[in-house]
Amino acid sequence: MLKKFLRWLLILLYKVEITGLDNYTKAGKRVLIVANHTSFLDPLLLGVFLPDDITFAINTQISQRWWLKPFLRLSRVFPMDPTHPLSLKDLIHYLETDTRTVIFPEGRISVTGSLMKVYDGTGMVADKSGAAVLPVRIAGAQYTHFSKLHRIVRLRFFPKITIQILPPTSISAPTHLKGRTRRAYCGHFLADIMTKMMFVTSPYRQTIFTSLLEARKVHGGQHRIVEDLERTPLSYDDLITHSIALGKELKNITASGENVGIFLPNSTKTLITILGLQLHGRVPAMLNYSIGSAGMLSACQVAQVKTVLTSRRFIELGNLKEEDEQLNKQCQLVYLEDLAKNISALDKFTALIKSRTADYWYKHKQYSPDSPAVVLFTSGSEGTPKGVVLSHANILGNLKQLEACISFNAQDIVLNFLPMFHSFGFTVGTLLPVMNGMKTLFYPSPLHFSVIPEIAYEIHATIMFGTNTFLAAYAKKAHPYDFYNMRYVVAGAEKLQESTRQIWAEKFGIRILEGYGATETSPITSVNTPLHYKAGTVGRFMPCMEHQLEPVPGIDDAGQLHVSGPNIMLGYLLANNPGTLVPTESVYGKGWYDTGDIVHVDDEGFISIRGRSKRFAKVSGEMVSLAAVEQLAIHAWPKAHHAAISLPDPKKGEQVILVTTQKQATVNDLSAASPGVAHIILPKKILVVDAIPVMATGKVNYPAVTALASGK
């Protein structure tokens, strides 16, 4: 009777919704129920809403608390100490009988809002007992006053709570593993189950604008979310209002589904423009203005862009008059200043009313989550830029994958200097903070090496995303206290050098989290996290990503990486068939993407990049990694910049050329600094230059380096 009353009361107060009860039945009679722990309400919610009499395996000390005892009488309690071996053995024996037992693998209520450390003991219990493992996600309870997230999230009296039961699984360690190794394996396996659970139960199958409205509901309309160098912060209400007002004007000059060029810098106005287009089913095509007018014209042709949105002030300040004139010959340039003049006081008032009532009039299912959300262009580091079409589900899925691995909260402050035309800057630098309530400062250029550390200090930045090139430059210019408030520094887009890792650790006390990805994977494929970290690797795959290693002749311990998952692009727009989407496909089938990277994946799932398939030279029939040649040069001359390329060789097939800024560098010096290294790995020639050509993202511009070496 008490259980029925509590069920009615909880539904009344929290609109509790439970899904997946069929999975509960499928799990059988011997079940270990593993749930995330968000609040003091969790045991009550599971005890009341799960069928049958369930047992709670609860920490002995917690089970003795006076206020909890009345609720524990609703179910059986198995007091235990997760750190004590005998206690775990008793639980294993208990699970060998017919029972449905709940355990919280984190062993505590989350104080971050995300998954915390998962204890190995729970995984071992599942392995030894042979019981089915039933993952259960509790969502919404973290926003109640019964959570431990005071001053971290906006707490509410009666938020909606959902309980999602996933399909049952099991943990069975390989028979050859014994002792601590087996226990650690089971713990990792369970942590992966929990991480995957957090992702698959996240709402990513929707549009970006729907996610924006949901973020406002969570964090509050007055929560300040973005600002730029004009230093006028915008709240969620402001951002949505401006997007609606501008979106109405953009709708009048574009067609539904049209690719619309964006020729704008990192700013709040650019974000508003993107959201205004997406609101009406238009697709922003982010133009990389660092590659010049020819590259932008090529991109516009590939994506069939007829209209380009830009700003007179940006053209003037960025000295982009020539690009502006060239684009005007092929496309219609529309300036934001002109559009702003068309927005009347009535339009602004209407947008304000629509913003406040968006939950009622916005048709969440008008546009498919699989429809294009953005067109980004590959950097052209290996040839003509291609259009990469990412869907709403691709981008939001990638964000939810990252959120399942790393904890972010509304107290974080992000400094985003990565350009929005780059996938790292678009998805991670821009949309991740906006969808998670993190305040973001948009800075227009990553090249201001002295200014950016100062801004990080001024705004108390806690999160920064960058490339090795930029992070190394900031480290040289910054004061040791500039990054005093930094929680995460995430590196991607190029290999993180050991010297960069060391200087950040020694000068700032910050451990850089290195990741890996591509525009085609929205962009994150893998990342090191505070929970799973291994120096020298690029971390583990994102949840729900599958991979295959295609054998490469001459390379034994690695293969060419192919990936599939919810974050893989819809497809390419190519120059030989402009405007036509070419769906993603590799030798492993449709939906698979060939990264072109040669990687090694270890037993724990950590990825080590050996180099790109195109970044190998075949010298006398042997495969030589150009990345490995660059590492030799970095070790020999750590303060210089280096790039290794290959050129045809009439005798040996190909020859390796090292281009470096190290004065008076010779092959003999490099050989002396690299004892034990085979002669074939050393470059045939060394070319000394004043500067290595790089692109706006900080990556080495290899076509330009090759042209430089060929010319000399």
C-alpha positions, -999 to 999 in steps of 0.1 A, spaced: 0 0 0 28 24 10 46 15 -23 15 24 -44 11 57 -25 48 67 -30 45 57 -67 14 80 -71 32 108 -52 64 107 -72 45 106 -105 25 136 -93 55 156 -82 82 146 -107 61 132 -137 83 100 -134 84 80 -166 99 45 -168 108 29 -202 123 -5 -211 103 -27 -187 105 -55 -213 143 -55 -209 137 -60 -171 117 -92 -180 143 -104 -205 171 -102 -179 158 -133 -162 158 -142 -124 194 -136 -115 201 -100 -122 226 -74 -111 210 -40 -117 236 -13 -122 224 23 -121 240 58 -121 238 76 -88 225 112 -91 206 119 -59 193 106 -26 160 99 -44 176 71 -65 170 41 -42 134 52 -36 128 57 -73 141 22 -82 124 6 -52 90 20 -61 91 18 -99 109 -15 -106 86 -45 -104 89 -73 -78 109 -72 -46 144 -61 -53 174 -61 -31 197 -31 -26 234 -37 -21 242 -5 -1 273 7 17 270 -4 54 275 31 67 249 46 45 223 20 54 226 30 90 214 66 85 182 73 103 164 92 75 170 64 51 158 34 72 121 40 66 125 38 28 148 8 30 120 -11 46 103 -11 12 129 -35 -2 155 -60 10 189 -46 19 222 -63 15 247 -42 36 282 -43 21 316 -26 19 326 -24 -18 363 -22 -8 363 -53 14 369 -87 -4 348 -107 20 318 -84 16 321 -88 -22 323 -126 -19 291 -126 2 274 -106 -26 286 -131 -53 271 -160 -33 239 -141 -29 236 -135 -66 241 -172 -73 205 -175 -61 174 -161 -78 175 -124 -70 173 -90 -86 199 -68 -68 206 -31 -73 241 -17 -69 254 17 -76 289 10 -92 301 46 -84 297 39 -47 286 75 -41 262 102 -53 277 121 -82 291 155 -73 298 164 -110 265 155 -126 283 129 -148 296 94 -142 323 92 -116 348 65 -109 333 30 -113 346 5 -88 362 -27 -102 345 -48 -74 310 -45 -90 324 -58 -124 341 -87 -106 308 -95 -88 290 -97 -122 318 -119 -137 321 -143 -108 283 -147 -102 274 -151 -138 243 -129 -132 228 -108 -160 238 -71 -159 209 -47 -163 219 -11 -169 195 15 -156 198 53 -163 181 77 -139 179 112 -154 164 144 -140 170 136 -103 203 156 -104 182 188 -107 163 182 -75 173 195 -41 181 159 -32 213 159 -53 248 170 -44 250 196 -72 242 227 -53 259 257 -70 269 235 -99 235 231 -117 202 251 -115 182 231 -90 144 230 -93 117 218 -71 99 193 -94 119 185 -125 108 156 -147 125 123 -139 130 94 -163 141 59 -156 154 40 -187 161 3 -185 185 -9 -212 188 -44 -227 206 -69 -204 242 -78 -210 268 -98 -191 305 -96 -181 327 -126 -187 364 -121 -185 388 -143 -206 397 -175 -187 435 -167 -189 431 -135 -168 436 -140 -131 437 -119 -99 441 -82 -102 443 -83 -140 409 -100 -142 394 -76 -117 407 -46 -136 393 -60 -169 359 -65 -154 360 -30 -139 369 -15 -173 342 -36 -190 315 -23 -165 327 13 -169 323 9 -206 287 -4 -201 279 25 -179 294 50 -203 275 35 -233 244 37 -212 248 74 -205 252 80 -242 224 59 -257 199 73 -232 208 109 -241 185 129 -265 206 134 -296 181 122 -322 167 158 -327 176 191 -342 202 215 -328 175 242 -322 155 216 -302 186 210 -281 190 247 -276 155 250 -262 161 221 -239 193 236 -227 174 268 -218 148 248 -199 176 232 -178 198 263 -172 172 291 -173 165 317 -199 185 344 -180 216 322 -178 244 341 -197 259 318 -223 280 336 -250 300 368 -256 327 380 -279 352 409 -281 323 434 -279 319 421 -244 281 421 -244 270 388 -229 239 371 -243 216 348 -223 197 319 -237 166 342 -241 187 367 -260 203 341 -282 170 325 -291 153 359 -297 181 372 -320 181 339 -339 144 341 -345 146 377 -356 175 372 -380 161 338 -391 129 355 -404 151 378 -427 172 349 -438 141 328 -447 130 355 -471 162 355 -492 170 317 -492 152 285 -500 145 255 -477 174 230 -478 197 255 -495 234 256 -486 242 292 -475 278 304 -473 290 319 -440 320 342 -444 322 355 -408 347 353 -378 343 338 -344 315 359 -328 281 358 -313 266 372 -345 280 342 -364 264 318 -340 231 337 -343 233 335 -381 240 297 -380 210 291 -356 188 315 -376 195 294 -408 190 261 -390 157 272 -375 142 273 -410 159 243 -425 187 261 -443 222 247 -441 252 269 -432 282 262 -453 312 275 -433 338 291 -456 375 289 -446 386 325 -454 422 316 -445 427 297 -478 421 328 -499 394 336 -525 403 308 -549 397 282 -522 364 298 -511 352 300 -547 360 263 -551 341 255 -519 311 275 -530 311 256 -563 313 222 -546 284 230 -523 264 249 -549 264 280 -527 245 309 -542 242 333 -512 271 342 -489 264 360 -456 292 383 -444 298 416 -426 313 449 -439 330 455 -406 346 420 -407 358 426 -443 373 459 -433 390 447 -401 402 415 -416 416 431 -448 395 408 -469 385 432 -496 399 411 -524 381 380 -512 349 400 -509 352 412 -545 361 377 -559 332 361 -541 308 388 -554 315 377 -590 302 341 -584 277 345 -554 253 370 -540 270 386 -509 245 396 -482 258 418 -454 245 414 -419 244 452 -415 219 455 -443 197 427 -428 198 444 -394 182 475 -410 153 455 -422 144 442 -387 118 467 -373 108 473 -337 77 452 -343 99 423 -357 121 425 -325 90 424 -303 75 395 -322 108 376 -319 108 383 -282 73 368 -278 82 339 -300 113 332 -280 94 330 -248 67 307 -263 91 286 -286 82 254 -267 46 257 -279 50 268 -316 83 253 -326 77 221 -346 104 198 -332 98 171 -358 95 194 -388 131 187 -397 146 152 -395 176 148 -371 193 131 -401 189 162 -423 220 183 -430 229 207 -402 262 222 -416 286 218 -445 322 221 -434 351 219 -458 382 198 -454 413 219 -448 428 209 -481 460 196 -465 461 169 -491 445 186 -521 412 202 -532 388 209 -504 358 186 -501 324 195 -486 316 174 -455 279 172 -447 271 167 -410 235 160 -398 220 174 -366 222 138 -351 259 136 -361 268 168 -342 246 163 -312 256 126 -310 293 135 -309 286 161 -281 267 135 -261 295 109 -267 319 134 -252 296 143 -223 294 106 -214 332 106 -210 340 140 -195 320 160 -170 311 196 -180 288 219 -160 273 253 -161 300 268 -139 326 262 -167 339 291 -188 352 282 -223 377 303 -242 371 295 -279 397 308 -304 393 280 -329 376 292 -361 340 280 -366 349 269 -401 370 241 -385 350 211 -372 369 213 -338 359 249 -334 323 244 -347 312 213 -327 334 213 -297 344 250 -293 310 265 -301 280 241 -297 293 220 -268 293 249 -244 261 263 -257 242 230 -252 257 225 -217 252 260 -202 289 268 -202 297 305 -208 318 310 -239 340 338 -251 346 338 -288 380 352 -298 385 358 -336 421 344 -341 442 317 -324 474 335 -336 475 362 -309 499 342 -287 504 369 -260 468 380 -259 450 347 -255 467 336 -222 459 371 -208 422 367 -218 421 332 -202 433 348 -170 408 377 -172 377 356 -178 388 328 -154 386 303 -182 382 266 -171 382 249 -205 403 255 -236 405 235 -269 435 239 -292 461 224 -314 497 215 -305 510 244 -325 489 270 -307 493 254 -272 531 254 -275 531 290 -286 508 301 -256 530 282 -232 560 302 -243 543 336 -239 520 330 -209 527 338 -172 527 307 -150 495 319 -134 475 328 -165 457 294 -166 452 292 -128 415 283 -131 419 258 -160 402 224 -155 406 209 -190 429 217 -219 421 194 -248 444 191 -278 434 178 -312 438 182 -350 476 174 -349 499 153 -328 507 166 -293 544 169 -290 561 156 -258 578 191 -253 543 207 -253 530 182 -229 559 187 -206 559 225 -206 522 226 -197 527 201 -169 558 219 -155 548 255 -160 511 254 -154 505 221 -136 480 211 -163 477 177 -179 467 181 -216 440 157 -228 450 146 -263 422 136 -287 419 125 -323 393 129 -350 384 143 -384 359 166 -399 341 135 -412 336 122 -376 320 154 -363 350 156 -353 358 135 -322 368 99 -327 387 94 -294 400 114 -265 419 109 -233 398 117 -202 404 122 -165 391 87 -159 409 70 -188 442 85 -197 474 72 -212 502 96 -223 514 93 -259 480 80 -271 449 98 -283 426 81 -259 399 55 -264 370 54 -289 339 74 -283 309 53 -270 290 33 -297 318 37 -322 329 5 -340 363 2 -357 382 -21 -381 419 -21 -389 426 -28 -425 460 -46 -429 487 -25 -445 516 -44 -463 549 -38 -445 533 -28 -412 527 -55 -386 515 -40 -354 490 -14 -369 464 -10 -396 444 16 -416 416 27 -394 379 25 -405 352 37 -382 314 37 -380 290 52 -355 264 79 -349 289 107 -354 300 96 -389 291 122 -416 262 119 -441 287 121 -469 308 143 -492 301 170 -517 328 166 -544 341 189 -572 334 163 -599 297 163 -591 288 196 -573 259 197 -549 253 159 -550 258 141 -517 281 110 -519 271 88 -489 299 76 -466 313 42 -476 345 22 -472 356 -14 -479 337 -24 -447 304 -12 -461 280 17 -461 283 41 -432 319 33 -426 346 60 -430 382 53 -440 402 77 -419 434 71 -439 453 69 -407 476 40 -396 469 33 -360 476 7 -332 449 -1 -307 461 -17 -275 444 -42 -252 427 -14 -231 414 3 -263 439 32 -263 448 44 -298 483 53 -310 487 71 -343 515 58 -365 508 82 -393 486 87 -424 486 61 -451 495 90 -475 522 100 -450 543 69 -456 571 67 -482 581 34 -499 619 34 -499 635 4 -515 603 -16 -509 602 -7 -472 574 15 -456 589 45 -439 566 67 -417 571 104 -424 556 111 -390 584 90 -374 610 110 -394 595 142 -380 597 128 -344 634 121 -349 639 157 -359 618 170 -330 640 149 -306 672 162 -321 661 199 -324 631 204 -301 630 242 -306 627 241 -344 598 232 -367 599 203 -390 580 186 -419 589 154 -437 576 148 -472 584 123 -499 595 129 -535 600 104 -564 634 88 -565 645 71 -598 665 44 -579 646 37 -547 611 46 -557 607 74 -532 630 96 -512 623 113 -478 631 150 -476 631 168 -442 622 205 -443 633 222 -411 638 256 -395 669 243 -377 699 263 -390 728 243 -405 710 210 -399 725 179 -416 716 143 -420 748 133 -401 737 155 -371 703 139 -372 719 104 -373 741 112 -344 711 124 -323 692 92 -332 713 62 -320 700 28 -330 678 42 -357 679 23 -391 696 42 -419 665 38 -441 644 59 -417 667 89 -420 659 115 -446 679 115 -478 681 153 -478 675 181 -453 662 214 -465 666 244 -442 639 271 -445 629 302 -425 594 290 -418 573 259 -424 540 266 -443 510 261 -420 472 265 -424 448 286 -402 442 256 -379 479 253 -371 484 221 -392 514 218 -415 504 226 -451 520 196 -467 511 205 -503 529 238 -498 559 220 -482 561 196 -511 559 224 -536 587 242 -516 609 211 -516 602 203 -553 611 239 -563 645 236 -545 
